[in-house]
Amino acid sequence: MMIKPIIAMAGLGSLLLLSGCWDLQELNRTSLFTGLALEPGTESKIRVTGETLNASEAQAIKGGEGAAPVINYAVEANTTPEAMVKFNQVLDRSINVSHVGVIIIDERLARKGLNHYIDVLQRSRYVREDVLILVAKNYKASDILKVLFPRGPYPTFKIHSQLDNLSKLWGGALRSRLFDF
């Protein structure tokens, strides 16, 4: 007689464990952002460039068909949140910023102050805490996201590798992370 309640409890427990995620996103309908570049735009706007991962080309096991491992998209908006909304209009997939590893900010914006641009990213529950913040000097921030790396799948991977190497071999600069800002 005690076996029926135990089976019922096990059945309810397995239903709870196998119900899935509340925020499930299909990867084939998602654009994974791996890097962001913030620059001054035209008419006092901000230009945000997003590096999206072309997953079929960045695979190490199967390999791709020879296309670029990343695709950069750029939008101009009055604010950073507005730019993120505009990305949804430009892209055919929903954006996912949980894989952003590097945020590169143009020196002209950095000199004006970063709170206005970074605050929205810090408040987002999707942006990770270990995102690197770099300031581009003498180069456009978006150009740094265009440099491909022969031993890595995408430019932000190259930046992480370079900073790790700089830190280990030369003592390098302290890592400036989003939540340390």
C-alpha positions in Angstrom: 0.0 0.0 0.0 2.9 2.4 0.6 4.2 1.9 -2.9 1.5 3.9 -4.6 2.3 7.2 -2.8 6.0 6.7 -3.4 5.4 6.2 -7.1 3.1 9.3 -7.2 5.8 11.4 -5.5 8.5 10.2 -7.8 6.3 10.9 -10.8 5.6 14.5 -9.5 9.3 15.0 -8.8 10.3 13.9 -12.2 7.7 16.3 -13.8 9.2 19.2 -11.9 12.8 18.3 -12.9 12.0 17.6 -16.6 9.8 20.7 -17.2 12.5 22.8 -18.9 13.7 26.3 -18.6 11.4 29.3 -18.3 13.6 31.4 -20.6 14.5 28.8 -23.2 15.8 30.2 -26.5 16.4 28.1 -29.5 20.0 28.6 -30.7 19.0 28.5 -34.4 16.7 31.5 -33.8 19.3 33.5 -31.7 22.2 35.8 -32.6 24.9 35.4 -29.9 26.7 38.7 -29.4 30.3 38.1 -28.4 31.6 41.7 -28.4 30.3 45.2 -28.5 31.9 48.4 -29.7 30.6 51.9 -28.7 31.5 54.9 -30.8 30.2 58.4 -31.4 27.7 58.4 -34.1 26.3 61.2 -36.3 24.3 64.1 -34.8 25.1 63.3 -31.1 24.0 59.7 -31.4 25.9 56.6 -30.3 27.0 53.9 -32.8 26.9 50.4 -31.4 28.6 47.6 -33.3 27.8 44.1 -32.3 29.9 41.1 -33.1 27.6 38.1 -33.6 28.9 34.6 -33.7 28.3 32.6 -36.9 28.0 29.3 -35.0 28.2 27.0 -38.0 31.6 28.5 -39.0 33.1 28.7 -35.5 32.7 25.0 -34.7 36.0 23.2 -34.0 34.7 19.7 -34.6 32.8 19.9 -37.9 34.2 23.1 -39.3 32.4 25.5 -41.6 32.0 26.2 -45.3 34.5 29.0 -45.5 32.4 31.9 -44.4 33.3 34.4 -41.7 33.2 33.1 -38.1 31.6 36.4 -37.0 29.4 39.0 -38.5 29.4 42.6 -37.3 26.2 44.7 -37.3 26.1 48.4 -36.5 23.2 50.6 -35.5 23.0 54.3 -34.4 20.7 55.4 -31.7 20.2 58.1 -29.0 21.0 55.6 -26.1 22.5 52.2 -25.7 19.1 50.5 -24.8 17.6 52.0 -28.0 20.5 50.6 -30.0 19.8 47.1 -28.5 16.1 47.4 -29.6 17.3 48.5 -33.1 19.4 45.4 -33.4 16.2 43.3 -33.2 14.9 45.3 -36.2 18.1 44.7 -38.2 18.7 41.1 -37.4 16.5 38.2 -38.5 17.0 36.5 -35.1 16.6 37.6 -31.5 19.8 38.9 -29.8 21.4 37.3 -26.9 24.0 39.3 -25.0 24.9 36.7 -22.4 28.0 35.8 -24.4 29.5 39.3 -24.7 33.1 39.0 -23.6 34.5 42.4 -24.5 33.1 45.9 -24.7 35.3 48.3 -26.6 34.6 52.0 -26.1 35.9 54.8 -28.2 38.3 57.2 -26.4 36.1 60.2 -27.2 33.1 58.5 -25.4 35.3 57.4 -22.5 36.5 61.0 -21.9 32.9 62.2 -21.6 32.1 59.6 -19.0 31.0 56.0 -19.2 28.0 55.8 -16.8 25.5 56.8 -19.5 26.6 54.0 -21.8 27.6 51.2 -19.4 24.8 51.5 -16.8 22.3 49.6 -18.9 24.7 46.8 -19.5 25.5 46.5 -15.7 21.8 46.4 -14.9 21.0 43.7 -17.4 20.7 40.2 -15.8 21.9 38.7 -19.1 25.3 40.3 -19.3 28.0 38.4 -17.5 30.1 39.9 -14.7 33.5 39.0 -16.3 33.0 41.2 -19.4 36.2 43.1 -20.2 36.0 46.9 -20.8 38.7 48.3 -23.1 39.2 51.8 -24.5 40.2 52.2 -28.1 42.8 54.9 -28.6 43.7 56.2 -32.1 41.5 53.5 -33.7 37.8 53.1 -34.2 36.4 50.7 -31.6 34.4 48.8 -34.3 37.7 48.2 -36.3 39.1 46.2 -33.4 36.1 43.8 -33.8 37.0 43.2 -37.4 40.5 41.7 -36.8 40.3 38.0 -37.3 42.5 35.6 -35.4 43.9 32.5 -37.2 44.0 30.3 -34.1 40.7 31.3 -32.6 37.1 31.4 -33.8 36.4 35.1 -33.3 38.1 38.5 -32.6 37.0 38.7 -28.9 38.7 35.4 -28.3 41.9 36.9 -29.7 41.6 39.9 -27.3 41.1 37.6 -24.3 44.1 35.5 -25.3 46.3 38.6 -25.8 45.3 40.1 -22.4 46.0 36.7 -20.7 49.4 36.5 -22.4 50.2 40.1 -21.5 49.3 39.5 -17.9 51.2 36.2 -17.5 54.4 37.1 -19.4 54.8 40.8 -18.9 52.9 41.6 -15.8 50.4 43.6 -17.9 47.6 45.9 -16.8 44.9 44.9 -14.4 41.8 43.5 -16.1 39.0 46.1 -16.2 35.8 44.2 -15.9 32.2 45.5 -16.2 31.3 45.0 -12.6 34.6 46.4 -11.3 33.7 49.6 -13.2 
